[in-house]
Amino acid sequence: MVLAASQRVLARFLVLASVALVVSCGNDESGRSITVGAGDSAESVVLAEIYAGALARTGARTAVVTRLGGRADYLAALDADRVQVVGEHTGALLAHLDEHATARPPAKVAQTLSAALPEGLVVSDIADGADLRPRVVLTAAAAARGDLRSVGDLAPRCAGLTAGVAPAPGLLPRPAALDRVAGCDFASTMTFPDPAALRKALLDGQIQAGLLTGPPELAPDATDGLTELSDDDYAVRAENVLPLFRKGVLDQRQIKKLNYVAGELTTGDLAAMIRRVRDDGVVPGDVARDWLDAHAL
């Protein structure tokens, strides 16, 4: 996987995008403009454009501001009212707000997150179909040999295995503390720069298990010959997409529109949009507009 070129393409776009606010053609000329913020990742920018575009279609005046930095930075911008909406992940945001939280299934994570939010911040519906949690992978041969289909099947053997961790490129930032699998304490863990390096280490036998910190759809070529283990019990904490926004900024019609977005957004859709921006240099606003049109939003 050639990440350097992709990162340069994304960086060039983000610099341009951060120079000017992209204001929508909404019909509401009297109300306050809603500014949607984005951090430095491709996913953050794509989500910002989707939310801004969806809100614009309710008649709101919207703008997108990018290059806000990492999670602490764009949350600070939200707290200071420099932006009013940002895209987030349930599990990672919960870990940022409460490092001791133990919730793992989607509904429980969302409930615990809502309770942990600072005064003045709220969320709407999570995107149940956009599952961005890490995936545990093995070589196809190892999975077949051990009859391993799920993370639960692997758990009794974890203590004798060396695992590798690699980032899924383009996603929102993820606290390193979440790079673990409940009930599966590996003998040792190695870090790799990207999914391609993780795949090579697995196929070469350098490691026996891998944790890709996002869905394999983000790096399809790097998972050839590997098997993804199912995780119906959420040994890895849920990571669903959702909008985080300032209380009182959005009306019920606008919140309902974001809920419609949540109901339509899928892992595959989001991964494809991220790849178009990250790898192909397509303008995020165009990617978001195509998706909103395709789903009649």
N, C-alpha and C positions, 0 to 999 in steps of 0.2 A: 504494500500500500504506500502510495507516495503522498505523505501528509504535508511535506514542506510546501510544495507547489499549491496544494489546496488551501493551506493556511495563508499563503501570500495573496491568493485570489480573494479570500474572505476578508483579509485585513484591508486590501485596497478598497473593497466595497464599503466596509464599515467606516473607514476614514471619510469617504464621500458622504455616507449617510449621516454621519455625526455632524457634518458642517451645517446641514439645514434640516429643519423639521418638515416631515412629510405630512401636509395638512389635507384632510379629506375633503371631498366635495359634498359633505352632508348638507341638509337643508336648514338646520337650526342655526340661525345667524345671531340669536340673542343669548343663548345659554353659554355656560363656561365651556371652553375647550377641554377635552379629556386627553391628557398626555399619557401614552403608554410607553413605559421604559423597557430597555433591553440591556443585558450585560454584554459580554464579549463573545459569547458562543453563537454558533449558527442557529441552534435551537431557540435561544432566547430571542434573537431577531425575528425568526419565523413566527414564533408565538405572538410577539408584539404586533407584527403586521396582521396576523389573523384577528387578534382581538380588536385592533384599531379599525380594521376593515369591517368587521362585524358590527361594531358600535356605530360606525359611520352610516351603516345601512339602516339604522334606526332614526337617522336624521341628526345625530350628534356631530359636532365638529371635533375631529380628533387629530392628534399629532403623534409621531413616533420619535423617540430620542434613543440613540444607540450609544455604544461604547461607554457604558456606565461602570464597567469594571466587574468585579466578582460579586458574590451574593451579599456580603456586608455592604458593599458600595451601593448597589441598586436598592437594597432595603433602606439604606440611609436616605436615598433620594425620595423613596416613597414616604418615609417618615417625615421628611422635610416638606412634603407636598410639591416637590419639583416634578414628580410624576405621580399619576393617580392609580395606575394599573401596571402590574408586571405578571409575566408568566412564571409559574413555579412547578416544582415536584413536591408531592405530599411528604414522602419519606425524608428527603434531604432537608426540606424546610423544617420539618418537625425536629430533626437532629440538630439543626442550627439553633432552634428556639429552646429545646429541652434535650440536652445530651443524655439524660437518664431515662427517657421514654423507651418503653419496651414493646409498644404496639407494632404488629407486623402485617396482618391482613388489611386489605384496602379500606374497608368500612371503619375498622378500629383506628387505623392511622389517621383517616380523615376526621374522625370524631375527636381524637386526642389532639390533633393539630388545631382544630377550631377552638378548643379549650385553651391552647397554649398561645394563641395569637395575642399580641399586644393590644391594648385599648386603641380603638380607632381603625383597626384593620379587620377585614372580613374576607371570606372566600365564597365562591358559588360552587356549583356542582363539579365534582371531579370527572375527568374523562376516563370512564371505566375501560374503554377499549384501547387507550393509549398507555400501555404497560412498559415503562422505561426502567424497570428494576434490572439489576445485574443477572446474568445467566451463568450457570455452572456448566462447563463443557468438558468432555473427555474425547479421546480419539474414538472413532467408531469401533475400532478393533477392541479397545479396552472395555467399552460399554457392552459389547456383545459377549466378550469373554466372561465378564463378571455378571452378566444378566442385569445390568444396571440401567434402570429406566428413569429413576427419580432421585432427587437429592436425598430423600429418606433411605433409598437403597444404598446410597454411598456413605451415609453417616457413620455406620459401624467401622468403616475402613479408613476414615479420614486421618486418624492418628498415625497411620503408617505412610501417609502420602505427602509429597511436596507439591504445593499448589502455586500457580502463577496468577498474577492480577494484571490486567491491561485496561486502559481507558477506552471507552467507546467514543471515537472522535466526534466533536460537534455538539455534545450534550451540555446541559447546564452543569455547573460545578457540583461536585459530590464530596461530602466529608469523608476523609479516609477511614474514619471510625466505622463507617457503614460497610466497608469492604470485608465483611465476614459472613459466615453462614451459620445460623443458629443450629446447635447440636452437631457441628462438624468442625472440630478443632484440628487443623492440619499440623503435621509435624513441623513444617516450615513453610514460609511463603516468600516468593520472589516477585519483583515488580518488573514489568516489561513496558516498553514505550508505546506499543500499539498492538492491535489484534493480530497483525501478520507475524510479529515477533513471538507472541503467545502461541500461535498455531505451530510455528516452527519448533518451539521448545517442547510442545506436546508430542509432535510427530517424531522428534529426535529422542524422546524419552528423558529429556532433562527434567521435566516435571510430569506428574501423573494426573493432575486436574487443573482446570483453569477457571478463572472468574473474569468474564467480560462484563465491564461495568455499564452495560446497556444491551439493547436487543441486537441480535446478529444481523438484522436488516440494515444496520448502519455500516456494516463491513462484510457484505456477503461473500466476497472472494476469500476472506481470511478465515472462514469457518468450513471450507471444503475438507472433507475427511473427518470432521468432528461431529459429535453428537451432543445436542443440548438436553440436559436432564430436566424433566418436569419438576415443578415446585408448587404443587397444589396446596401445601401446608404453609407456604410463605416462610420458609427458613431464611430467605432473603426478604428484607422489608419491602413492602409495596412502594412503588414509585409511579404515581399517576399524575398526569398533568392537570393543573387547575389555575385559574386566575386569582391573584391576590390584589385587593384594591382597598382604597380608603373608604371608610364607612360614610354613607350619605352622598357620595359622588355620583353613583349610578342610580337611575330610577328602576322601577320594577320591569319596565319594558326592556331596558338595556341588560339587566341581569338575566332576564329570560332569554335574550339573544345569546348571551355567553353560555347559558345552559344548553341551548340548541347546539352550539359549537362543541361543547363537551360530549353531547350525545352522538355526534358524528365523527369525531376525531379518533383515528385508530393508530396503532403502533406502526403499521405499514405505511399509512399516509404520511405520518410525521417523519418517519425515517426517509421516505422518498423525497420529501420537501427539503430536509436537511442536506441530503446528498446533492440535490440540485444546486443549492446555495454553496455548500462547502466545496464540492468537487467541480461543478460546472460553471460556477460564477454567475448563476442566474440571479437577478435582482429579487430580494425577498418579498418586496411588495407585489411583484408579478406572480410569484409562487403562491402567496397567500390569496391573491385575487382569483387565480385559477381554481384553487381548492374551494373557496367560498362559492364561486359560481357553480362548480360541479355538484355541490351539495345544497344548492338553492338557499344559501344563507345570506 
